[in-house]
Amino acid sequence: MWLLLPFLLLRKPPNTGKTRAKQLDATITKRMQHWSSGRWHILVREYETDVIIKDTIGPYRQQDQDERDVKTVSIALGHLAKNKCSKARRLLQSHGLSNIHNNSVLEQLRQKHPHCKAPIPDLTTDQIAAQRHGILPEHLRKAIRELSSDVAPGLGGIRNEHITSILFSDQRDVTELAKSAVDHVCELANAIQTGDLPDHFYAVYVATRLVAANKKEPGALEEDEEMPVRPINVGNAWRRLFTKAYFEPLIEIFIEQTKPCQYGCGKPGGGTQLVFGVKAMLDGADGTMVASVDVKNEYNKIMHYPRGNPGLP
């Protein structure tokens, strides 16, 4: 139920236009009252009703290119107003997303993000009983404070803005139950980390939302050329948070163990320093070149390809 709660409480009601903030506030307040009173059957019934209504409405009107451009610039200006220059730049340089229900796009995703991976063996009895590193409340609070806003949600529908709302300052007048929210979330994080939850929970917990990012501008395609896409996984916001909190006390250890070979590991702006460092080296050494070879990454692992592929060495 923990994974379903965002859909039951926070979803927008189906309509053909925009949902006004006042309307959404009243709707969510009513859902919260049902939840606090234990009226789960009403929440489920309203969710099923919304699904039926959405199917009867049909697809939303597709925006033309001018409308999409105006919307993109408007969002980018919002990022700039929050001093998120890198995010605004990436948005303006983006070529948009493709419809994952398109057969051509689906086939590309199957080829670039196939199911075939190395099998993961079941844990042994000793591995299950082994002591594990846990997550402390102070590390979880630090991770929550460092969450970025305006980040796409995963399958759970929870956004970072939802998570940051459980943090309260000492001067804030809230109930003791509200103040203990982070501690309760920390208990959940440790239960997940120690493997105390059922197997089916982890199957959903690690699931991601797969989207197809365009590699070209739609107007730059040749005649009859299919849009090349790049698969991108959007993970669950809780999982991203718990992973960040888990590694918080270990970052310094990783830096110590990997430097200087893994330049920039755990260091903010480390990649940028590497780029400028290599550029300075090339500027000062005539006849020197640097080759970057991307042999293995998340979506292009050797194990993904069938044996005997002539394209592999």
Secondary structure, DSSP 4 states (H G I P E B T S, - for coil): -TTTHHHHHHPPPP-SSPPPHHHHHHHHHHHHHHHHTT-HHHHHHHHHHHHHHHHHH-SPPPP-HHHHHHHHHHHHHHHHHTT-HHHHHHHHH---EE-TTSHHHHHHHHHHS-S-----PPPPHHHHHS------HHHHHHHHHTPPSS----TT---HHHHHTT---TTS---HHHHTHHHHHHHHHHHHHTT-S-HHHHHHHT--EEEEEESS-GGGPPTTPPPPEEEEEE--HHHHHHHHHHHGGGHHHHHHHHTTTSTTTT-TTHHHHHHHHHHHHHHTSTT----------TT--GGGSPTT-TT--
